[in-house]
Amino acid sequence: MARKKKHPEHVSHERWLVSYADFITLLFAFFVVMFAVSQVDSKKLGRFVESVNVAFQVQGLFPNSSGVPIGGGISGNAAVPPVVTPRPSVLEHESPGRTASSIQKEMEQKIAEFGVGNIVELRYDKTGVVLCLTEEGFFRPGSAVVRHESLDLLRKLVAPLRDLEYPLAVEGHTDDSPIRAIEYPSNWELSIARATVLVRFLTDEAGFDPERLSATGFAEYRPLEENSTLEGRARNRRVEIVVRTEAASPY
């Protein structure tokens, strides 16, 4: 039986294209990486380094025995700042100018002076000094707008708190009655709205530092009394200004 004649293999002269395509792909990837590295956000990188330094200092992993900050040799317009100073926590105050008891006494004197003990309550708990403003005295039912006739009183009441070193938390609270206002689908929205309105008043009208303030809404879930009586409901509908004199977080 005769053997089949072998056809000569076709020689490709375009094999170089494969290597060329691989080279172009690698070159493109190289330039993409170089571009990404050149676009580092210095602010984000600085915040990252700051957070890492704070975490290590809290854990005691890197004690600063030499006094030389990490990265101290970097100069010029480097992306990483040469010295990173951790920001103090808003709940940490090593040497506040005034004690909680002195703040409480001053506020009690103000309440007695204005004769508003029926609509303003002052108490002290594990978080600090709490100035409680009832709905009856400062808000209309179902509304987050401060009563016009109460603005001057509110401005005088909060004046002693303006220059404190402690952070202030403004907290909105309601009773458990379903709300019927179109603007606020539930008590959550109403409580948060009231706290936010009061924060804006403190910053825009009373000259408070915004960095010291926070606004929170708790709806009906942190009552002072049972909602079984009219008096209890009225006491639960309130906005509180909490002077954080204690370092422990309330949450």
Order of alpha helices (4+ residues) and beta strands (2+ residues): alpha-alpha-alpha-beta-beta-alpha-alpha-beta-alpha-beta-alpha-beta
